[in-house]
Amino acid sequence: MRRGLMSSSSFRTIRKVHGLGLILVFSSKEIHRVVVVVIAVGKLVMVLGISLIGAEHRCQLHGNFTDYHPFIYLTHPPEIIRKPSNQGVRVGGVATFFCGARGDPAPNIVWRKNGKKIMGTQSRYSVIESNGVSMLRIEPVRAGRDDAPYECMAENGVGDAVSAEATLTVYEPDKTPSGFPVITQSPTTRVIEIGHTAVMQCKATGSPQPKIYWIKDMKRVDMTNSRYSINAEGSLQIDNSEESDMGRYECVAENSVGTEHTKQTNLYVKVRRVPPTFSRPPEPVYEVMLGGNLSLACVAVGSPMPYVKWRQGVDQELTPENDVPVGRNVMELTNIRHSANYTCVASSTLGIIEATTLVKVQSLPAAPTDVQISEVTATQVRLEWSYKGPEDLQYYVIQYKPKNANQAFSEISGIITMFYVVRTLSPYTEYEFYVIAVNNIGRGPPSLPATCTTGETGIVPP
């Protein structure tokens, strides 16, 4: 017999056997009826016997089972791990019983009053489940009606149900016993901004000195949360408040004499809604040397804090979608070879903003091209040229000398146009001319040489 048979069958009957285990009767398409005898001991449930009843399967409950493998399931009968405590409450007050249970499968907890099941929909009675703990709340408590024992019962179908009992005693306001808790300071409505510290005030006296705990939205406050603490007087402090902290709080003071609740009080956590803005956008232009490195930083703020990513050009995303940082994104560029636009994008549920920067690669300018000579006379010529490199030039330089002459070049600097008339040349002399572009980095390479021979003295160009 395999596990699949169990999973595909429909159970019909579950009965106890001599207080030891269970008989499970179920059916499937292959076998009309299967009777499985199991015994539960601690956390183990083992199949001891199988009876197959069908067209071709018949054997006794205690027959030969060598062809069938026992099943072992990890289960655990229910166990009460938190028993309700006896309560003494004033008329008109609040009574709360807590009961916790564990088991596998998880047990179901029901409450009974005088042996009768309490329904969560009953007036004045509320049953609330949270993290395996069931809370029975009675509000307001009435004399003569709520004085009774209350039973918490847990069952999960494995083993016997278990229960624990506590008694509620109701006191008239003028007949509370000595030492009954008295709350001397109750919490008041608080409004704080998210991220700030909230303190819900509470003080109580009694004999013995009451212990204080807190309830939020009808559930006991989880003090394992590191942001929560209760000071010596009983006030609840919430550090670094979050939106989830908002709710209705009540302070509970209890000792061996009785229990007293404050009225429920609201804590409001203001969540600021601020669209994203750049607190540190990238500069409009960054200039780097060819092959240089650059760190591009972008910082944005808002509430909620925006995600920040980088994009190159129009649509090249540079930040992985599964790793987008919040608030600040620093991108490292290395060995930069080309100028490009980079865009910082900050986004939240309240909007998207962008800031674009130009990373400009600084390099020596290219050589001017297409140097042309015209208007040649005995002492002057006109030069014109083209330039196809970046537009951030400072000026041009013209170098010239008689061709084949063993002398240094003459130089004209500071030319800001792409034409110039070179004067004071010698008549009837062959010259060579070079044009050089200059930017803030320095001089680029010279153009290809242009040559011409000046005219003779006294000859006027046509």
DRENRONU-355539 format. One record per residue (C-alpha): x, z, y. Coordinates in pm, whole numbers, plus 32768, in hexadecimal, padded with zeros to 4 digits. Layout:
BEGIN
XZY;...
END
This chain:
BEGIN
800080008000;80947F99814E;8069801582B1;7FAD7ED6830D;7E8A7F3C8232;7E5E807882FB;7E6C7FC8844A;7D747EB383EE;7C6E7F998354;7B42804383EC;7B2681B983AF;79D4823E8341;7A0183AC82E9;7AFF84BC832F;7AD486058271;7BAA87378234;7C20877E80D1;7C3788EE806A;7CBE894481C5;7E0088888176;7DD2872681E9;7CDF8608821A;7C2485038154;7C1883B98212;7B2482B48192;7B4E81578222;7B077FEF81C2;7BAE7E9B81E4;7B6B7D328185;7C477D4B804E;7BD37EA17FD0;7A6E7F1D7FE6;7ACA80878013;7C0B814F801B;7C1882C88003;7D5E83588085;7DB384C68055;7EA7854B8156;7F3486A28197;7FAC871D82E8;80CE881082F7;816888548449;81C4870584E8;81AF863B83A2;808285938308;80BC850181A8;7FD7843180D0;7FB684DA7F7B;7EB984027EC9;7E0082B77EE3;7CBF82467E42;7C7C80CE7E49;7B1380727E09;7AC67F027E03;7A797DD67D2A;7BCF7DDA7C83;7C607F2C7CF0;7BF8806B7C43;7CC581A37C0D;7C8D83177C21;7CE883E77D4A;7DFD848F7C80;7E6B835A7BBE;7FBA82A77BB1;8031825D7D15;818D81DD7CC3;8137808A7D54;80D981237EA2;81C481B77FA2;816382FC8054;812482E981CA;81D183E282B1;814D83F78414;81E384CF852A;80BD859C85A6;808A86FA8625;7F5287D0862A;7EE08853877D;7F8D897F8814;7F2D8A478949;80608A5F8A28;7FB68AEE8B5C;7E9D8BE68B2E;7D998C2A8C3C;7DB58D7B8CE8;7CA28E758D31;7C188E4D8E90;7B828F428F87;7AD98E9090AA;79FA8EEE91CE;78978E6691E0;78A28D169292;7A118CE39241;7AC28BF39159;7B278C2A8FEF;7C2A8B4B8F48;7C918B548DDB;7DBA8A8B8D5E;7DF08A238BF6;7F09894D8B67;7F2C88C08A08;801387D9894B;800687198806;802685BD8774;7F46851287BB;7F0A85BB890A;7DF286B688E0;7CA886A98994;7C5287E78A54;7AEF88628A81;7A6D899C8B2D;795B8A808AAE;78988B958B57;77F48C8E8A72;782F8B988956;778B8A708A08;784E89408A79;787C891E8BF1;784087C58C7D;791687558DA4;77E086CE8E4C;773588218E5B;76F188AC8FB4;78038999902D;78D889508EF8;79F788558F01;7AE987F98DEA;7C2487458E5B;7D3A86C28D79;7E9E869A8DF7;7FE386748D31;7F58870E8BF4;7EBF88378CAC;7D4888618CCF;7CBC89288DF3;7B6189BF8DF5;7AF08A058F59;79B98ACB8FB4;794C8ABD9121;78A08B7F91AF;78A28C9C90B6;77558D4F9089;771A8EAF9009;76478ED28ED2;76728D648E77;77E78D278E5D;78548E788DCD;78AE8E038C70;79C48DAE8B7D;7A498C4B8B99;7AED8B9E8A75;7BE78A818A7B;7BE289B68936;7CDF88A788D8;7CBB87B487B6;7D5E866B8751;7CDF862485F1;7E1886B4854C;7DE9880D84C0;7CF5890A854E;7C8A892186B7;7D2A8A3E8779;7CA08B07889C;7CED8C14899A;7BFD8CEB8A61;7BF48D938BB6;7AEB8E5C8C69;7A648E348DC9;79FD8F708E82;79368F458FC3;7945905090D4;7850908D91EC;7907907D933E;78E391F39378;794692549216;7A9691B091E8;7B8D92969138;7CB4933091E8;7DDB92449205;7D06910791FF;7DC48FEA92AF;7D758FB5941F;7DF28E7994C9;7E6C8ED79624;7EDA8D7C9695;7E348C3A9624;7EB78AD8964A;7E358A059767;7E10888F978A;7F6387EC97BD;7FC186929838;812B8624980C;81EC84E09810;826F845596CD;83CD84D2967E;839E8618973E;837E877596AA;8224880C967E;81E189819657;808C89FA95DE;80778B6A963F;7FF38C769553;801A8DF09539;7F6B8EED945D;7F6990619418;7EFB912792E8;7F7A921791E3;803A91A89126;80B590A99223;7FFE8F6491D6;80B48E31915E;805C8CF39218;80368B949198;7FA18A5B9235;7E9B895C91D3;7E8C87FA925F;7D5E871C922C;7CDB88039119;7E2587FC9059;7F3789009052;806188979125;8186882A904E;82A0890F90BD;839E884E8FEC;83A08757910D;84E587A491C4;843F87639315;834C888492E2;839C89F69308;82DC8B3A9343;83828C3C9422;837C8DB393EE;82368DDC94B1;81848CC893F2;818D8BA394E6;81B78A4A944C;82CD897594E0;82D887FF94A5;842087579506;844785E69558;82CF85B59549;823E847F94A6;80EF83D494C1;8094845B9369;80AB85C193F3;7F71858B94BF;7E4486469434;7D778786942B;7E3F88C393E8;7DD38A239391;7EA08B5E9366;7E578C40923B;7EC18DAC9233;7EA28E6690EA;7F0D8FAB904A;7E98907A8F25;7D6790EC8FEE;7CD78FA0905D;7CFC8E4A90F5;7CAF8DC89252;7CAA8C5E92CF;7CC08BE39433;7BE08ACB94AB;7C60896C9471;7D2B88EF9599;7D9A878D95E5;7F01871C960B;7F1885C996B5;805784FE969E;806C83FC97B1;810182BC9731;818A81F99855;814280869846;82527FCF9904;829D7E5D98D2;84087E0B9887;84FA7DE599AB;866F7DA899B6;873A7ED49A26;887B7E1399EC;88457C9C99D5;89667BAE9993;8A197B1F9AC2;89AA79C09B2A;8B03792E9AD9;8C2D79A29A0C;8D7178DE9A22;8E6778EC9903;8FA6783898AB;8F9D7733979C;8FB677E8964D;8F6E793896EF;8E837A519681;8D587AEE9732;8C647C1096FA;8B057BC29774;8A397D0197AB;88C67D1197EE;87FB7E52981E;86817E669842;85927F8B9864;841D7FC19845;831E808D9789;831A8041966F;848B7FE89676;84BB7E719650;857F7DB79549;86A57CF195DA;87387BB59547;880E7A8C95AF;87CF791795A7;88BE77F695EA;883876C39695;86C6767C9662;867F76EB94FF;87B77768944A;876F78D393EF;88AB79A793DA;88197AFB9375;87A07B27920B;86297B639202;86547C869110;87517D3691EF;86D87D1E9356;87597E4B9420;867D7F159508;86CF7F349678;88347EAF9675;88DE7D8495D9;8A4F7D309600;8ABD7BDB957F;8C2B7B8F9542;8C9F7A299584;8DF779C89503;8ED178939526;8DE577F79623;8E1B76819632;8CEF75FF96F2;8C15766D9812;8AB176CA97AC;89777780981C;891E78C99771;87CC79739799;877F7AE59769;86197B1996EE;85737C729706;841F7C9A9662;83207DA79617;81AB7DB495DB;81807DA69755;823F7C65979A;83767B8E9780;84817B5A988C;85B77A809893;86FE7A6E9956;87EE79499935;896179419979;8A5B7824997F;8BA0785D98C9;8C8B77689971;8DD1770F98CD;8EE8770099CC;8FF575F79991;90D4750F9A55;901573E69ADF;901E72959A38;90E771739AC7;903770969BC8;8FEE6F369B4E;8FC36DD59BD3;90C16DF29CED;90936CBB9DC8;916C6C3C9EE9;90E36B74A00F;91206B27A180;92986AFDA14C;936F6AD3A285;94E26AF0A2C7;94C36C6BA2FE;93816CE3A25C;92956CBBA134;913C6D40A0DB;910A6DF59F8F;8FBE6E369EDF;8F826EE39D90;8E7F6F7E9CAB;8E6770D59C0E;8D8F711F9AD7;8DEF72889A98;8D4673CF9B0B;8CCE73DA9C72;8D85751C9CCE;8EB874739D63;8F6674F79E99;901A73BC9F0B;90F0728F9EA7;926372489ECA;930070EB9EF2;946870BB9E84;95246F7B9ED0;96816EE69EEC;97276D929EE2;971F6D1B9D7C;986A6D2E9CC4;99016DF59DE3;99CB6F229D7E;992170169E6B;981B71259E6B;96AA70DC9E99;960E71049FEC;94CF71D09FDF;938B71E1A0A1;92BC7319A04E;916773A5A0AC;90A0725FA089;8F2E72B0A057;8EAA714BA036;8EE070499F23;8F876F54A010;90AF6F6BA0FD;918A6E8CA1DA;92FC6EC2A19B;93C56E76A2D4;95326E5EA344;95996D86A223;96C66C9BA22E;967D6B26A250;96A66A3CA12E;96DF6B57A033;96436B869EDC;95A76CDF9EC1;950C6DA59DA2;93F26E9A9DE4;93636FBE9D19;9229708D9D60;921171F79CE2;90DA72D89CDD;90FE744C9D30;901375729CE1;903876EB9CF6;910476EB9BB6;920375F09C2F;926074819C2B;91EC739B9B18;92AA72749A8A;92EB71489B6B;922470099B59;92B36EC99ACF;939B6E2C9BD1;931D6D299CC6;941E6C3F9D63;94286B4C9E84;95206AAC9F76;94F56AE3A0E8;94E769B7A1D0;95F2692EA2B2;960F69A6A419;952668F7A505;943D686BA3F8;92D868D9A42F;91FD68EDA2FD;90E067F2A2F2;
END
